[in-house]
Amino acid sequence: MIRKSNKFDKEEVIGLMKMFKSESDIISLQKLNNEDLWSRMFDSMNAGAGIIFLEEGKGLIMGMVVPSIWCDKTFSLHELAWYVKPEYRNTSIGYRLFKTFTNYGERLK
């Protein structure tokens, strides 16, 4: 079941981000230690600066609402990370995470 993350999901979200980073083809990214950054981002997003949807043990999608550089009354939802564990790819999880994310954006209009 896909749901909005809560404060108890920090360890899982950071674990999924570590897996995502480890699969990167960019060697310099693989060498970075991002755990402190992800911890601060998680706290900030769960405090309302963004959104993380989670399918426990399977994947996540996260994003932030940001203002347009052209108009301070126009906002857009930007995806920051979208990851599904390899064993759950080629199923509907990735689509369902994205659909939940886009539905959330539609509700913000």
C-alpha positions as CSV (number, residue, x, y, z in Angstrom):
1,M,0.0,0.0,0.0
2,I,1.4,3.4,-1.0
3,R,1.2,6.0,1.7
4,K,2.7,9.3,2.7
5,S,5.8,8.9,4.8
6,N,5.9,9.8,8.4
7,K,8.6,10.4,11.0
8,F,9.1,6.7,11.6
9,D,10.1,6.0,8.0
10,K,13.4,7.9,8.0
11,E,15.6,4.8,8.2
12,E,13.7,3.1,5.3
13,V,13.8,6.2,3.1
14,I,17.5,6.7,3.7
15,G,18.1,3.0,3.0
16,L,16.2,3.3,-0.3
17,M,18.2,6.4,-1.3
18,K,21.4,4.5,-0.5
19,M,20.3,1.7,-2.9
20,F,19.4,4.3,-5.5
21,K,22.8,6.0,-5.3
22,S,24.6,2.6,-5.4
23,E,23.0,1.9,-8.8
24,S,24.2,5.2,-10.3
25,D,26.5,5.0,-13.3
26,I,28.2,8.2,-12.0
27,I,31.1,7.0,-9.9
28,S,31.5,10.4,-8.1
29,L,27.9,10.1,-6.8
30,Q,28.6,6.6,-5.5
31,K,31.4,7.9,-3.4
32,L,29.4,10.6,-1.7
33,N,28.1,10.2,1.8
34,N,24.7,11.7,1.6
35,E,23.1,10.3,4.8
36,D,23.2,13.6,6.7
37,L,21.7,15.5,3.8
38,W,19.0,12.9,3.3
39,S,18.2,13.0,7.0
40,R,17.8,16.8,7.0
41,M,15.7,16.7,3.8
42,F,13.5,13.9,5.2
43,D,12.8,16.0,8.3
44,S,12.1,19.1,6.2
45,M,9.8,17.3,3.8
46,N,7.9,15.6,6.6
47,A,7.5,19.1,8.2
48,G,5.7,20.3,5.0
49,A,8.5,21.4,2.6
50,G,7.8,18.4,0.3
51,I,6.2,15.0,0.0
52,I,7.5,11.5,0.1
53,F,5.2,8.6,-0.9
54,L,6.4,5.2,0.1
55,E,5.5,1.6,-0.7
56,E,7.1,-0.1,2.3
57,G,10.1,-2.3,1.4
58,K,9.6,-1.7,-2.3
59,G,10.1,1.9,-3.4
60,L,9.5,5.7,-3.0
61,I,8.9,8.9,-4.8
62,M,9.6,12.3,-3.4
63,G,9.2,15.8,-4.5
64,M,8.8,19.5,-3.6
65,V,6.5,22.3,-4.5
66,V,8.5,25.2,-5.8
67,P,7.6,28.6,-7.2
68,S,8.1,29.5,-10.8
69,I,11.0,31.8,-11.5
70,W,8.6,33.8,-13.7
71,C,5.6,34.3,-11.4
72,D,5.4,34.0,-7.6
73,K,1.8,32.9,-7.9
74,T,2.6,29.9,-10.0
75,F,4.0,26.7,-8.4
76,S,5.0,23.3,-9.7
77,L,5.6,19.9,-8.1
78,H,9.2,18.7,-8.9
79,E,10.2,15.1,-8.5
80,L,13.5,14.7,-6.6
81,A,13.8,11.0,-6.5
82,W,11.9,8.0,-7.7
83,Y,13.2,4.6,-6.9
84,V,11.9,1.0,-6.9
85,K,14.0,-1.9,-5.7
86,P,15.2,-4.1,-8.5
87,E,13.1,-7.1,-7.5
88,Y,9.9,-5.1,-7.7
89,R,10.6,-3.5,-11.1
90,N,8.5,-4.6,-14.1
91,T,5.5,-4.6,-11.8
92,S,2.9,-1.8,-11.2
93,I,4.7,-0.3,-8.2
94,G,6.6,2.4,-10.2
95,Y,3.5,3.4,-12.0
96,R,1.4,3.5,-8.9
97,L,4.0,5.6,-7.1
98,F,4.1,8.1,-10.0
99,K,0.3,8.1,-10.2
100,T,0.0,8.8,-6.5
101,F,2.5,11.6,-6.9
102,T,0.7,13.2,-9.9
103,N,-2.7,12.9,-8.2
104,Y,-1.2,14.7,-5.2
105,G,-0.1,17.5,-7.6
106,E,-3.5,17.7,-9.1
107,R,-5.1,18.0,-5.6
108,L,-2.8,21.0,-5.0
109,K,-4.2,23.0,-7.9
